[in-house]
């Protein structure tokens, strides 16, 4: 029996299943979870050309369910795929409680994930300058630190564990709270670290199937481990999860439609947009001399 508990922007997954041997866990990705996880992962890798010959890919290993399954998926692709690439496993400690730090290291050791572990102290900084709304700034600082470490190690790509649900929730967050149409890209170039790209190989993998994977294999992943967000009682992302769940009761495919909307933008029916730092407006077609 297992249970998933949603909290303040973090998720705690409890499982009473025994931890399975790593060989069995790896086989389950290709067999038991072939349809729900492996094929979705491969679809994103191929469609967006996320993994290419000669890549050196850094994976941000937080110790949570998403980063752990991402590590195992890329390991399986490295073993069984026809593309040669290297992997660096970056486990940054932003200020975890010792219990979380121990859990991260034990899980990675069991799963044969050879992490490069280093400290950053980000939680302490966030608590001082942005304790009321920590998650956005924390994610930005953690990503910047990972980019810098990946660059230092000669990597050309940084893989993060954002999944299908993260993508569509982010789209709605941007609409409702930022007043813009913007999504998580499956692949993008870094603005501040030349030669580095960010990739999201779990783009098509649903969170429920990741949860099923860790529960089925007896893995107890960390939650976000944040000592700052743990003090909060609300989460805008949780609001989006609940909204989507409510909408799905009436329209079961609403989540698919949200994702598809970012792939199917009708530019003839958009009032204004931004590209490469420049603003455009539909009236530019009516008055080209003023554009």
C-alpha positions as CSV (number, residue, x, y, z in Angstrom):
1,X,0.0,0.0,0.0
2,X,1.2,3.5,-0.8
3,X,0.1,7.1,-0.5
4,X,0.9,10.4,-2.2
5,X,0.5,13.5,-0.1
6,X,0.4,16.9,-1.6
7,X,1.7,19.8,0.5
8,X,3.1,23.3,0.2
9,X,4.5,23.1,-3.3
10,X,6.2,19.8,-2.4
11,X,5.1,16.2,-2.6
12,X,5.8,13.5,-0.1
13,X,5.4,9.9,-1.5
14,X,5.1,7.2,1.1
15,X,5.4,3.5,0.2
16,X,5.3,0.3,2.2
17,X,6.5,-1.8,-0.7
18,X,10.0,-3.4,-0.2
19,X,12.8,-1.7,-2.1
20,X,13.6,-3.9,-5.1
21,X,17.1,-4.7,-6.4
22,X,18.3,-2.1,-8.9
23,X,18.4,-4.7,-11.7
24,X,14.7,-5.3,-11.3
25,X,14.0,-1.6,-11.1
26,X,15.8,-1.0,-14.4
27,X,14.0,-3.9,-16.1
28,X,10.6,-2.5,-15.0
29,X,11.3,0.7,-17.0
30,X,11.6,-1.3,-20.2
31,X,8.9,-3.9,-19.4
32,X,6.2,-2.9,-16.8
33,X,6.4,0.8,-17.5
34,X,7.3,0.6,-21.2
35,X,4.0,2.1,-22.5
36,X,3.5,4.7,-19.8
37,X,7.1,5.9,-19.2
38,X,9.7,4.5,-21.5
39,X,7.9,5.1,-24.8
40,X,6.9,8.6,-23.7
41,X,10.5,9.4,-22.8
42,X,11.8,8.1,-26.1
43,X,9.1,10.1,-28.0
44,X,10.4,13.3,-26.5
45,X,14.0,12.4,-27.0
46,X,13.4,11.7,-30.7
47,X,10.9,14.4,-31.5
48,X,12.9,17.2,-30.0
49,X,16.4,15.6,-30.7
50,X,17.3,16.0,-27.0
51,X,20.1,13.5,-27.0
52,X,22.7,13.6,-29.8
53,X,25.9,12.0,-30.7
54,X,28.8,13.2,-28.5
55,X,26.6,15.0,-26.0
56,X,27.8,15.4,-22.4
57,X,24.6,15.7,-20.4
58,X,24.5,16.9,-16.8
59,X,21.4,15.7,-14.9
60,X,20.2,17.8,-11.9
61,X,19.7,15.2,-9.2
62,X,17.5,16.6,-6.5
63,X,16.7,13.2,-5.0
64,X,13.0,13.5,-5.8
65,X,11.0,11.0,-7.9
66,X,11.4,13.0,-11.1
67,X,15.2,13.3,-11.1
68,X,15.7,9.7,-10.0
69,X,13.6,8.3,-12.8
70,X,15.3,10.6,-15.3
71,X,18.7,9.3,-14.2
72,X,17.6,5.7,-14.8
73,X,15.9,6.5,-18.1
74,X,19.0,8.2,-19.5
75,X,21.2,5.3,-18.2
76,X,19.0,2.8,-20.0
77,X,19.2,4.9,-23.2
78,X,23.0,5.1,-22.8
79,X,23.2,1.3,-22.5
80,X,20.7,0.3,-25.1
81,X,20.5,3.2,-27.5
82,X,22.5,3.8,-30.7
83,X,23.7,7.3,-29.7
84,X,27.0,7.7,-27.8
85,X,26.8,10.3,-25.0
86,X,28.2,10.9,-21.5
87,X,26.3,11.7,-18.3
88,X,27.3,13.7,-15.2
89,X,25.0,13.4,-12.2
90,X,24.9,16.8,-10.3
91,X,23.5,16.6,-6.8
92,X,23.5,20.1,-5.3
93,X,22.8,20.5,-1.6
94,X,21.0,23.8,-1.2
95,X,20.7,23.3,2.5
96,X,18.9,20.0,3.0
97,X,18.1,18.7,6.5
98,X,20.5,15.9,7.3
99,X,17.7,13.3,7.0
100,X,17.0,14.4,3.5
101,X,20.7,14.5,2.6
102,X,21.1,10.9,3.9
103,X,18.0,9.7,1.9
104,X,19.3,11.3,-1.3
105,X,22.7,9.6,-1.0
106,X,21.2,6.2,0.0
107,X,18.8,6.2,-2.9
108,X,21.5,7.2,-5.4
109,X,23.8,4.5,-4.1
110,X,21.1,1.8,-4.4
111,X,20.1,2.9,-7.9
112,X,23.8,3.0,-9.1
113,X,23.6,6.8,-9.7
114,X,27.2,8.1,-9.2
115,X,26.4,11.6,-8.0
116,X,28.8,14.6,-8.0
117,X,27.6,16.1,-4.6
118,X,28.3,19.7,-3.7
119,X,26.9,22.4,-1.4
120,X,25.4,25.7,-2.4
121,X,23.6,27.2,0.7
122,X,20.7,28.5,-1.4
123,X,18.0,27.8,1.1
124,X,19.7,30.1,3.6
125,X,19.9,32.9,1.0
126,X,16.2,32.4,0.0
127,X,15.0,32.5,3.6
128,X,16.7,35.9,4.0
129,X,15.6,37.6,0.8
130,X,12.4,35.9,-0.4
131,X,10.9,33.8,2.4
132,X,7.3,34.9,1.6
133,X,7.4,33.6,-2.0
134,X,10.5,31.4,-2.2
135,X,9.8,28.8,-4.9
136,X,10.3,30.9,-8.0
137,X,13.6,32.5,-6.9
138,X,14.8,29.2,-5.4
139,X,14.3,27.4,-8.7
140,X,16.0,30.1,-10.6
141,X,19.1,30.1,-8.3
142,X,19.3,26.3,-8.3
143,X,19.2,26.2,-12.1
144,X,21.9,28.9,-12.3
145,X,24.1,26.9,-10.0
146,X,23.6,23.7,-11.9
147,X,24.3,25.5,-15.2
148,X,27.6,26.8,-13.8
149,X,28.6,23.3,-12.5
150,X,27.7,21.7,-15.8
151,X,29.7,24.3,-17.7
152,X,32.7,23.7,-15.3
153,X,32.5,19.9,-16.1
154,X,32.4,20.5,-19.9
155,X,28.8,19.5,-20.4
156,X,26.8,20.9,-23.3
157,X,23.3,20.0,-21.9
158,X,21.6,20.1,-18.6
159,X,18.6,17.7,-18.2
160,X,15.9,18.5,-15.6
161,X,13.1,16.3,-14.4
162,X,10.1,18.5,-15.4
163,X,7.3,16.3,-16.6
164,X,4.0,16.6,-18.5
165,X,2.0,17.9,-15.5
166,X,4.7,20.5,-14.8
167,X,4.4,21.8,-18.3
168,X,0.7,22.2,-18.4
169,X,0.5,23.6,-14.9
170,X,3.1,26.2,-15.8
171,X,1.1,27.2,-18.9
172,X,-1.9,27.9,-16.7
173,X,0.1,29.7,-14.1
174,X,1.5,32.1,-16.7
175,X,-2.0,32.8,-18.0
176,X,-3.7,33.3,-14.7
177,X,-1.0,35.0,-12.7
178,X,1.4,36.5,-15.2
179,X,-1.0,37.5,-18.0
180,X,1.1,35.8,-20.7
181,X,1.0,32.8,-22.9
182,X,4.2,30.9,-22.1
183,X,5.2,27.3,-21.6
184,X,8.1,25.1,-20.5
185,X,10.1,24.3,-23.6
186,X,11.3,20.8,-24.1
187,X,14.7,22.2,-25.2
188,X,16.2,25.7,-25.0
189,X,19.5,27.5,-25.1
190,X,20.9,29.1,-22.0
191,X,20.9,32.9,-22.1
192,X,23.8,33.2,-19.6
193,X,25.9,30.2,-20.3
194,X,27.1,30.0,-23.9
195,X,27.1,26.5,-25.4
196,X,24.7,25.1,-22.8
197,X,21.2,23.9,-23.5
198,X,18.4,22.8,-21.1
199,X,16.5,19.7,-22.0
200,X,13.4,18.1,-20.5
201,X,13.2,14.5,-21.5
202,X,10.2,13.8,-19.3
203,X,8.1,16.3,-21.3
204,X,5.5,13.6,-22.3
205,X,5.7,11.5,-19.1
206,X,2.8,12.0,-16.7
207,X,3.4,12.5,-13.0
208,X,1.0,9.7,-12.0
209,X,3.1,7.2,-13.8
210,X,6.3,8.4,-12.2
211,X,4.6,8.0,-8.8
212,X,3.5,4.5,-9.8
213,X,7.1,3.7,-10.8
214,X,8.6,4.6,-7.5
215,X,5.8,3.1,-5.4
216,X,5.9,-0.2,-7.4
217,X,9.7,-0.5,-6.9
218,X,9.7,0.5,-3.2
219,X,11.6,3.7,-3.7
220,X,11.1,6.4,-1.1
221,X,12.2,9.7,-2.9
222,X,12.7,13.0,-1.2
223,X,10.2,15.7,-1.4
224,X,11.6,19.1,-2.5
225,X,13.5,19.2,0.8
226,X,13.0,22.9,1.2
227,X,13.1,24.3,4.7
228,X,11.6,27.6,3.5
229,X,8.6,26.5,1.5
230,X,7.7,24.0,4.3
231,X,6.6,27.0,6.3
232,X,4.0,28.0,3.7
233,X,0.4,26.9,3.6
234,X,-0.5,27.5,0.0
235,X,0.8,26.8,-3.5
236,X,-0.3,28.3,-6.8
237,X,0.9,25.2,-8.5
238,X,-1.3,23.1,-6.3
239,X,-4.2,25.3,-7.3
240,X,-3.5,24.5,-10.9
241,X,-3.3,20.7,-10.1
242,X,-6.7,20.9,-8.5
243,X,-8.2,23.0,-11.3
244,X,-7.0,20.6,-14.0
245,X,-8.4,17.7,-11.9
246,X,-11.8,19.4,-11.7
247,X,-11.9,20.2,-15.4
248,X,-11.0,16.6,-16.3
249,X,-14.2,15.4,-14.6
250,X,-16.1,17.1,-17.4
251,X,-13.5,17.0,-20.2
252,X,-11.1,14.0,-19.6
253,X,-8.7,15.1,-22.3
254,X,-8.4,18.7,-21.1
255,X,-4.8,18.2,-20.1
256,X,-3.9,17.0,-23.5
257,X,-5.5,20.0,-25.0
258,X,-3.6,22.4,-22.8
259,X,-0.3,20.8,-23.9
260,X,-1.4,20.8,-27.6
261,X,-2.3,24.5,-27.4
262,X,1.5,25.3,-27.1
263,X,2.2,23.3,-30.2
264,X,-0.7,24.7,-32.3
265,X,-0.5,28.5,-31.9
266,X,-2.5,30.3,-34.6
267,X,-0.5,33.4,-35.2
268,X,-3.2,35.0,-37.3
269,X,-5.4,35.1,-34.2
270,X,-2.9,36.5,-31.7
271,X,-3.1,40.2,-30.7
272,X,0.5,40.6,-29.6
273,X,3.6,38.6,-29.1
274,X,7.3,38.9,-28.2
275,X,10.3,37.3,-30.0
276,X,14.0,37.9,-29.6
277,X,13.4,40.9,-27.3
278,X,11.1,42.6,-29.8
279,X,7.4,43.2,-29.5
280,X,4.9,42.6,-32.3
281,X,1.2,43.4,-32.8
282,X,-1.5,42.2,-35.2
283,X,-1.9,45.8,-36.3
284,X,1.6,45.6,-37.9
285,X,-0.1,43.9,-40.9
286,X,-2.5,46.8,-41.2
287,X,0.1,49.6,-40.9
288,X,3.4,48.0,-42.1
289,X,4.9,51.4,-42.5
290,X,4.6,52.0,-38.8
291,X,5.9,48.6,-37.7
